[in-house]
Amino acid sequence: MLELINISIAGMHCDGSLLWIAAPDERLVATYRISTGETEKKLGYLHEIWDVCPQEDGLWLVTGGGALGRQLVLWSSREGKEIRKFISRMAPERG
């Protein structure tokens, strides 16, 4: 059973009585139902997941990867795969 006290939390979205939680070290998205205290893993991913935002057909994720270590991914819940991905192409500035 997934417990909130056992995972790292980097981002969260509140959707009524459901919290969507991004856990980068575990590379997953979990939900926490406020009314029952139930925590459920919703998605495991190849890269760290830093933030999450649910939408009608899936989840927008800010994940590890890309030139700057971040990418924006639209994950389809129905298809169980990435359907859009935006990868940073900018090189880090040097000082």
CNS distance restraints for C-alpha pairs under 8 A (distance, minus, plus):
assign (resid   1 and name CA) (resid  39 and name CA) 7.89 0.50 0.50
assign (resid   1 and name CA) (resid  40 and name CA) 7.97 0.50 0.50
assign (resid   2 and name CA) (resid   6 and name CA) 7.61 0.50 0.50
assign (resid   2 and name CA) (resid  39 and name CA) 6.01 0.50 0.50
assign (resid   2 and name CA) (resid  40 and name CA) 6.44 0.50 0.50
assign (resid   2 and name CA) (resid  41 and name CA) 7.11 0.50 0.50
assign (resid   3 and name CA) (resid   7 and name CA) 7.09 0.50 0.50
assign (resid   3 and name CA) (resid  39 and name CA) 6.49 0.50 0.50
assign (resid   4 and name CA) (resid  39 and name CA) 7.20 0.50 0.50
assign (resid   7 and name CA) (resid  23 and name CA) 6.45 0.50 0.50
assign (resid   7 and name CA) (resid  25 and name CA) 7.55 0.50 0.50
assign (resid   7 and name CA) (resid  26 and name CA) 6.92 0.50 0.50
assign (resid   8 and name CA) (resid  23 and name CA) 5.23 0.50 0.50
assign (resid   8 and name CA) (resid  24 and name CA) 6.65 0.50 0.50
assign (resid   8 and name CA) (resid  25 and name CA) 6.18 0.50 0.50
assign (resid   8 and name CA) (resid  26 and name CA) 7.37 0.50 0.50
assign (resid   9 and name CA) (resid  21 and name CA) 6.64 0.50 0.50
assign (resid   9 and name CA) (resid  22 and name CA) 5.83 0.50 0.50
assign (resid   9 and name CA) (resid  23 and name CA) 4.73 0.50 0.50
assign (resid   9 and name CA) (resid  24 and name CA) 7.02 0.50 0.50
assign (resid  10 and name CA) (resid  21 and name CA) 7.67 0.50 0.50
assign (resid  10 and name CA) (resid  22 and name CA) 5.69 0.50 0.50
assign (resid  10 and name CA) (resid  23 and name CA) 5.92 0.50 0.50
assign (resid  10 and name CA) (resid  24 and name CA) 6.61 0.50 0.50
assign (resid  10 and name CA) (resid  50 and name CA) 5.38 0.50 0.50
assign (resid  10 and name CA) (resid  51 and name CA) 6.42 0.50 0.50
assign (resid  11 and name CA) (resid  21 and name CA) 5.91 0.50 0.50
assign (resid  11 and name CA) (resid  22 and name CA) 4.93 0.50 0.50
assign (resid  11 and name CA) (resid  23 and name CA) 7.38 0.50 0.50
assign (resid  11 and name CA) (resid  50 and name CA) 5.84 0.50 0.50
assign (resid  11 and name CA) (resid  51 and name CA) 4.31 0.50 0.50
assign (resid  11 and name CA) (resid  52 and name CA) 6.45 0.50 0.50
assign (resid  12 and name CA) (resid  19 and name CA) 6.67 0.50 0.50
assign (resid  12 and name CA) (resid  20 and name CA) 5.41 0.50 0.50
assign (resid  12 and name CA) (resid  21 and name CA) 4.52 0.50 0.50
assign (resid  12 and name CA) (resid  22 and name CA) 6.05 0.50 0.50
assign (resid  12 and name CA) (resid  51 and name CA) 6.41 0.50 0.50
assign (resid  12 and name CA) (resid  52 and name CA) 6.32 0.50 0.50
assign (resid  12 and name CA) (resid  53 and name CA) 7.74 0.50 0.50
assign (resid  13 and name CA) (resid  19 and name CA) 5.75 0.50 0.50
assign (resid  13 and name CA) (resid  20 and name CA) 5.04 0.50 0.50
assign (resid  13 and name CA) (resid  21 and name CA) 6.72 0.50 0.50
assign (resid  13 and name CA) (resid  52 and name CA) 6.63 0.50 0.50
assign (resid  13 and name CA) (resid  53 and name CA) 5.97 0.50 0.50
assign (resid  13 and name CA) (resid  54 and name CA) 7.75 0.50 0.50
assign (resid  14 and name CA) (resid  18 and name CA) 5.97 0.50 0.50
assign (resid  14 and name CA) (resid  19 and name CA) 4.57 0.50 0.50
assign (resid  14 and name CA) (resid  20 and name CA) 6.30 0.50 0.50
assign (resid  15 and name CA) (resid  19 and name CA) 6.08 0.50 0.50
assign (resid  15 and name CA) (resid  20 and name CA) 7.43 0.50 0.50
assign (resid  17 and name CA) (resid  33 and name CA) 6.05 0.50 0.50
assign (resid  17 and name CA) (resid  34 and name CA) 5.42 0.50 0.50
assign (resid  17 and name CA) (resid  35 and name CA) 6.75 0.50 0.50
assign (resid  18 and name CA) (resid  31 and name CA) 6.52 0.50 0.50
assign (resid  18 and name CA) (resid  32 and name CA) 5.77 0.50 0.50
assign (resid  18 and name CA) (resid  33 and name CA) 4.72 0.50 0.50
assign (resid  18 and name CA) (resid  34 and name CA) 6.11 0.50 0.50
assign (resid  19 and name CA) (resid  31 and name CA) 5.43 0.50 0.50
assign (resid  19 and name CA) (resid  32 and name CA) 5.04 0.50 0.50
assign (resid  19 and name CA) (resid  33 and name CA) 6.42 0.50 0.50
assign (resid  19 and name CA) (resid  34 and name CA) 7.35 0.50 0.50
assign (resid  20 and name CA) (resid  29 and name CA) 6.97 0.50 0.50
assign (resid  20 and name CA) (resid  30 and name CA) 5.96 0.50 0.50
assign (resid  20 and name CA) (resid  31 and name CA) 4.62 0.50 0.50
assign (resid  20 and name CA) (resid  32 and name CA) 6.66 0.50 0.50
assign (resid  20 and name CA) (resid  52 and name CA) 6.82 0.50 0.50
assign (resid  20 and name CA) (resid  53 and name CA) 7.42 0.50 0.50
assign (resid  20 and name CA) (resid  54 and name CA) 7.63 0.50 0.50
assign (resid  21 and name CA) (resid  29 and name CA) 5.60 0.50 0.50
assign (resid  21 and name CA) (resid  30 and name CA) 5.15 0.50 0.50
assign (resid  21 and name CA) (resid  31 and name CA) 5.90 0.50 0.50
assign (resid  21 and name CA) (resid  32 and name CA) 7.57 0.50 0.50
assign (resid  21 and name CA) (resid  51 and name CA) 7.49 0.50 0.50
assign (resid  21 and name CA) (resid  52 and name CA) 6.79 0.50 0.50
assign (resid  22 and name CA) (resid  27 and name CA) 7.97 0.50 0.50
assign (resid  22 and name CA) (resid  28 and name CA) 6.36 0.50 0.50
assign (resid  22 and name CA) (resid  29 and name CA) 4.87 0.50 0.50
assign (resid  22 and name CA) (resid  30 and name CA) 6.72 0.50 0.50
assign (resid  22 and name CA) (resid  49 and name CA) 5.62 0.50 0.50
assign (resid  22 and name CA) (resid  50 and name CA) 5.59 0.50 0.50
assign (resid  22 and name CA) (resid  51 and name CA) 5.11 0.50 0.50
assign (resid  22 and name CA) (resid  52 and name CA) 5.80 0.50 0.50
assign (resid  23 and name CA) (resid  27 and name CA) 5.88 0.50 0.50
assign (resid  23 and name CA) (resid  28 and name CA) 5.43 0.50 0.50
assign (resid  23 and name CA) (resid  29 and name CA) 6.13 0.50 0.50
assign (resid  23 and name CA) (resid  30 and name CA) 7.60 0.50 0.50
assign (resid  23 and name CA) (resid  48 and name CA) 7.42 0.50 0.50
assign (resid  23 and name CA) (resid  49 and name CA) 5.97 0.50 0.50
assign (resid  23 and name CA) (resid  50 and name CA) 6.63 0.50 0.50
assign (resid  24 and name CA) (resid  28 and name CA) 6.67 0.50 0.50
assign (resid  24 and name CA) (resid  47 and name CA) 7.90 0.50 0.50
assign (resid  24 and name CA) (resid  48 and name CA) 4.24 0.50 0.50
assign (resid  24 and name CA) (resid  49 and name CA) 4.55 0.50 0.50
assign (resid  24 and name CA) (resid  50 and name CA) 5.44 0.50 0.50
assign (resid  25 and name CA) (resid  48 and name CA) 6.29 0.50 0.50
assign (resid  26 and name CA) (resid  48 and name CA) 7.26 0.50 0.50
assign (resid  27 and name CA) (resid  44 and name CA) 5.82 0.50 0.50
assign (resid  27 and name CA) (resid  45 and name CA) 5.49 0.50 0.50
assign (resid  27 and name CA) (resid  46 and name CA) 6.88 0.50 0.50
assign (resid  27 and name CA) (resid  47 and name CA) 6.04 0.50 0.50
assign (resid  27 and name CA) (resid  48 and name CA) 4.50 0.50 0.50
assign (resid  27 and name CA) (resid  49 and name CA) 5.45 0.50 0.50
assign (resid  28 and name CA) (resid  41 and name CA) 7.05 0.50 0.50
assign (resid  28 and name CA) (resid  42 and name CA) 7.39 0.50 0.50
assign (resid  28 and name CA) (resid  43 and name CA) 5.38 0.50 0.50
assign (resid  28 and name CA) (resid  44 and name CA) 4.31 0.50 0.50
assign (resid  28 and name CA) (resid  45 and name CA) 5.96 0.50 0.50
assign (resid  28 and name CA) (resid  48 and name CA) 7.39 0.50 0.50
assign (resid  28 and name CA) (resid  49 and name CA) 6.23 0.50 0.50
assign (resid  29 and name CA) (resid  41 and name CA) 6.10 0.50 0.50
assign (resid  29 and name CA) (resid  42 and name CA) 5.51 0.50 0.50
assign (resid  29 and name CA) (resid  43 and name CA) 5.07 0.50 0.50
assign (resid  29 and name CA) (resid  44 and name CA) 6.58 0.50 0.50
assign (resid  29 and name CA) (resid  49 and name CA) 7.22 0.50 0.50
assign (resid  29 and name CA) (resid  52 and name CA) 7.41 0.50 0.50
assign (resid  30 and name CA) (resid  39 and name CA) 6.74 0.50 0.50
assign (resid  30 and name CA) (resid  40 and name CA) 5.38 0.50 0.50
assign (resid  30 and name CA) (resid  41 and name CA) 4.26 0.50 0.50
assign (resid  30 and name CA) (resid  42 and name CA) 5.16 0.50 0.50
assign (resid  30 and name CA) (resid  43 and name CA) 7.00 0.50 0.50
assign (resid  31 and name CA) (resid  39 and name CA) 5.55 0.50 0.50
assign (resid  31 and name CA) (resid  40 and name CA) 5.28 0.50 0.50
assign (resid  31 and name CA) (resid  41 and name CA) 6.52 0.50 0.50
assign (resid  31 and name CA) (resid  42 and name CA) 6.82 0.50 0.50
assign (resid  32 and name CA) (resid  37 and name CA) 6.41 0.50 0.50
assign (resid  32 and name CA) (resid  38 and name CA) 5.67 0.50 0.50
assign (resid  32 and name CA) (resid  39 and name CA) 4.43 0.50 0.50
assign (resid  32 and name CA) (resid  40 and name CA) 6.61 0.50 0.50
assign (resid  33 and name CA) (resid  37 and name CA) 5.41 0.50 0.50
assign (resid  33 and name CA) (resid  38 and name CA) 5.34 0.50 0.50
assign (resid  33 and name CA) (resid  39 and name CA) 6.54 0.50 0.50
assign (resid  34 and name CA) (resid  38 and name CA) 7.53 0.50 0.50
assign (resid  45 and name CA) (resid  49 and name CA) 7.40 0.50 0.50
assign (resid  47 and name CA) (resid  63 and name CA) 6.06 0.50 0.50
assign (resid  47 and name CA) (resid  64 and name CA) 5.12 0.50 0.50
assign (resid  47 and name CA) (resid  65 and name CA) 6.65 0.50 0.50
assign (resid  48 and name CA) (resid  63 and name CA) 5.40 0.50 0.50
assign (resid  48 and name CA) (resid  64 and name CA) 5.03 0.50 0.50
assign (resid  49 and name CA) (resid  61 and name CA) 6.64 0.50 0.50
assign (resid  49 and name CA) (resid  62 and name CA) 5.98 0.50 0.50
assign (resid  49 and name CA) (resid  63 and name CA) 4.36 0.50 0.50
assign (resid  49 and name CA) (resid  64 and name CA) 6.51 0.50 0.50
assign (resid  50 and name CA) (resid  61 and name CA) 7.37 0.50 0.50
assign (resid  50 and name CA) (resid  62 and name CA) 5.38 0.50 0.50
assign (resid  50 and name CA) (resid  63 and name CA) 5.48 0.50 0.50
assign (resid  50 and name CA) (resid  64 and name CA) 7.40 0.50 0.50
assign (resid  51 and name CA) (resid  61 and name CA) 5.71 0.50 0.50
assign (resid  51 and name CA) (resid  62 and name CA) 5.02 0.50 0.50
assign (resid  51 and name CA) (resid  63 and name CA) 7.22 0.50 0.50
assign (resid  52 and name CA) (resid  59 and name CA) 6.65 0.50 0.50
assign (resid  52 and name CA) (resid  60 and name CA) 5.70 0.50 0.50
assign (resid  52 and name CA) (resid  61 and name CA) 4.67 0.50 0.50
assign (resid  52 and name CA) (resid  62 and name CA) 6.50 0.50 0.50
assign (resid  53 and name CA) (resid  59 and name CA) 5.70 0.50 0.50
assign (resid  53 and name CA) (resid  60 and name CA) 5.05 0.50 0.50
assign (resid  53 and name CA) (resid  61 and name CA) 6.56 0.50 0.50
assign (resid  54 and name CA) (resid  58 and name CA) 6.08 0.50 0.50
assign (resid  54 and name CA) (resid  59 and name CA) 4.37 0.50 0.50
assign (resid  54 and name CA) (resid  60 and name CA) 6.14 0.50 0.50
assign (resid  55 and name CA) (resid  59 and name CA) 5.69 0.50 0.50
assign (resid  55 and name CA) (resid  60 and name CA) 7.22 0.50 0.50
assign (resid  57 and name CA) (resid  76 and name CA) 6.02 0.50 0.50
assign (resid  57 and name CA) (resid  77 and name CA) 6.31 0.50 0.50
assign (resid  57 and name CA) (resid  78 and name CA) 7.07 0.50 0.50
assign (resid  58 and name CA) (resid  74 and name CA) 6.92 0.50 0.50
assign (resid  58 and name CA) (resid  75 and name CA) 5.43 0.50 0.50
assign (resid  58 and name CA) (resid  76 and name CA) 4.47 0.50 0.50
assign (resid  58 and name CA) (resid  77 and name CA) 4.69 0.50 0.50
assign (resid  58 and name CA) (resid  78 and name CA) 7.37 0.50 0.50
assign (resid  59 and name CA) (resid  74 and name CA) 5.73 0.50 0.50
assign (resid  59 and name CA) (resid  75 and name CA) 5.13 0.50 0.50
assign (resid  59 and name CA) (resid  76 and name CA) 6.71 0.50 0.50
assign (resid  59 and name CA) (resid  77 and name CA) 7.29 0.50 0.50
assign (resid  60 and name CA) (resid  72 and name CA) 7.08 0.50 0.50
assign (resid  60 and name CA) (resid  73 and name CA) 5.70 0.50 0.50
assign (resid  60 and name CA) (resid  74 and name CA) 4.55 0.50 0.50
assign (resid  60 and name CA) (resid  75 and name CA) 6.30 0.50 0.50
assign (resid  61 and name CA) (resid  72 and name CA) 5.72 0.50 0.50
assign (resid  61 and name CA) (resid  73 and name CA) 5.07 0.50 0.50
assign (resid  61 and name CA) (resid  74 and name CA) 6.31 0.50 0.50
assign (resid  61 and name CA) (resid  75 and name CA) 7.38 0.50 0.50
assign (resid  62 and name CA) (resid  70 and name CA) 6.63 0.50 0.50
assign (resid  62 and name CA) (resid  71 and name CA) 5.76 0.50 0.50
assign (resid  62 and name CA) (resid  72 and name CA) 4.76 0.50 0.50
assign (resid  62 and name CA) (resid  73 and name CA) 6.44 0.50 0.50
assign (resid  63 and name CA) (resid  70 and name CA) 5.45 0.50 0.50
assign (resid  63 and name CA) (resid  71 and name CA) 5.32 0.50 0.50
assign (resid  63 and name CA) (resid  72 and name CA) 6.36 0.50 0.50
assign (resid  63 and name CA) (resid  73 and name CA) 7.24 0.50 0.50
assign (resid  64 and name CA) (resid  69 and name CA) 5.13 0.50 0.50
assign (resid  64 and name CA) (resid  70 and name CA) 4.48 0.50 0.50
assign (resid  64 and name CA) (resid  71 and name CA) 6.15 0.50 0.50
assign (resid  65 and name CA) (resid  69 and name CA) 4.55 0.50 0.50
assign (resid  65 and name CA) (resid  70 and name CA) 4.96 0.50 0.50
assign (resid  65 and name CA) (resid  71 and name CA) 5.85 0.50 0.50
assign (resid  65 and name CA) (resid  87 and name CA) 7.67 0.50 0.50
assign (resid  66 and name CA) (resid  70 and name CA) 5.32 0.50 0.50
assign (resid  66 and name CA) (resid  71 and name CA) 5.64 0.50 0.50
assign (resid  66 and name CA) (resid  87 and name CA) 5.12 0.50 0.50
assign (resid  66 and name CA) (resid  88 and name CA) 5.53 0.50 0.50
assign (resid  66 and name CA) (resid  89 and name CA) 7.18 0.50 0.50
assign (resid  67 and name CA) (resid  87 and name CA) 7.32 0.50 0.50
assign (resid  67 and name CA) (resid  88 and name CA) 5.64 0.50 0.50
assign (resid  67 and name CA) (resid  89 and name CA) 5.74 0.50 0.50
assign (resid  67 and name CA) (resid  90 and name CA) 6.58 0.50 0.50
assign (resid  67 and name CA) (resid  91 and name CA) 6.44 0.50 0.50
assign (resid  68 and name CA) (resid  88 and name CA) 6.26 0.50 0.50
assign (resid  68 and name CA) (resid  89 and name CA) 7.74 0.50 0.50
assign (resid  68 and name CA) (resid  90 and name CA) 7.15 0.50 0.50
assign (resid  68 and name CA) (resid  91 and name CA) 6.95 0.50 0.50
assign (resid  68 and name CA) (resid  92 and name CA) 6.74 0.50 0.50
assign (resid  70 and name CA) (resid  87 and name CA) 7.05 0.50 0.50
assign (resid  70 and name CA) (resid  88 and name CA) 6.84 0.50 0.50
assign (resid  71 and name CA) (resid  85 and name CA) 7.06 0.50 0.50
assign (resid  71 and name CA) (resid  86 and name CA) 5.72 0.50 0.50
assign (resid  71 and name CA) (resid  87 and name CA) 4.63 0.50 0.50
assign (resid  71 and name CA) (resid  88 and name CA) 6.24 0.50 0.50
assign (resid  72 and name CA) (resid  85 and name CA) 5.69 0.50 0.50
assign (resid  72 and name CA) (resid  86 and name CA) 5.05 0.50 0.50
assign (resid  72 and name CA) (resid  87 and name CA) 6.55 0.50 0.50
assign (resid  73 and name CA) (resid  82 and name CA) 6.60 0.50 0.50
assign (resid  73 and name CA) (resid  83 and name CA) 7.72 0.50 0.50
assign (resid  73 and name CA) (resid  84 and name CA) 5.77 0.50 0.50
assign (resid  73 and name CA) (resid  85 and name CA) 4.45 0.50 0.50
assign (resid  73 and name CA) (resid  86 and name CA) 6.42 0.50 0.50
assign (resid  74 and name CA) (resid  82 and name CA) 5.80 0.50 0.50
assign (resid  74 and name CA) (resid  83 and name CA) 5.80 0.50 0.50
assign (resid  74 and name CA) (resid  84 and name CA) 5.06 0.50 0.50
assign (resid  74 and name CA) (resid  85 and name CA) 6.35 0.50 0.50
assign (resid  75 and name CA) (resid  80 and name CA) 7.09 0.50 0.50
assign (resid  75 and name CA) (resid  81 and name CA) 5.66 0.50 0.50
assign (resid  75 and name CA) (resid  82 and name CA) 4.45 0.50 0.50
assign (resid  75 and name CA) (resid  83 and name CA) 5.98 0.50 0.50
assign (resid  75 and name CA) (resid  84 and name CA) 7.36 0.50 0.50
assign (resid  76 and name CA) (resid  80 and name CA) 5.51 0.50 0.50
assign (resid  76 and name CA) (resid  81 and name CA) 5.56 0.50 0.50
assign (resid  76 and name CA) (resid  82 and name CA) 6.09 0.50 0.50
assign (resid  76 and name CA) (resid  83 and name CA) 6.25 0.50 0.50
assign (resid  77 and name CA) (resid  81 and name CA) 7.34 0.50 0.50
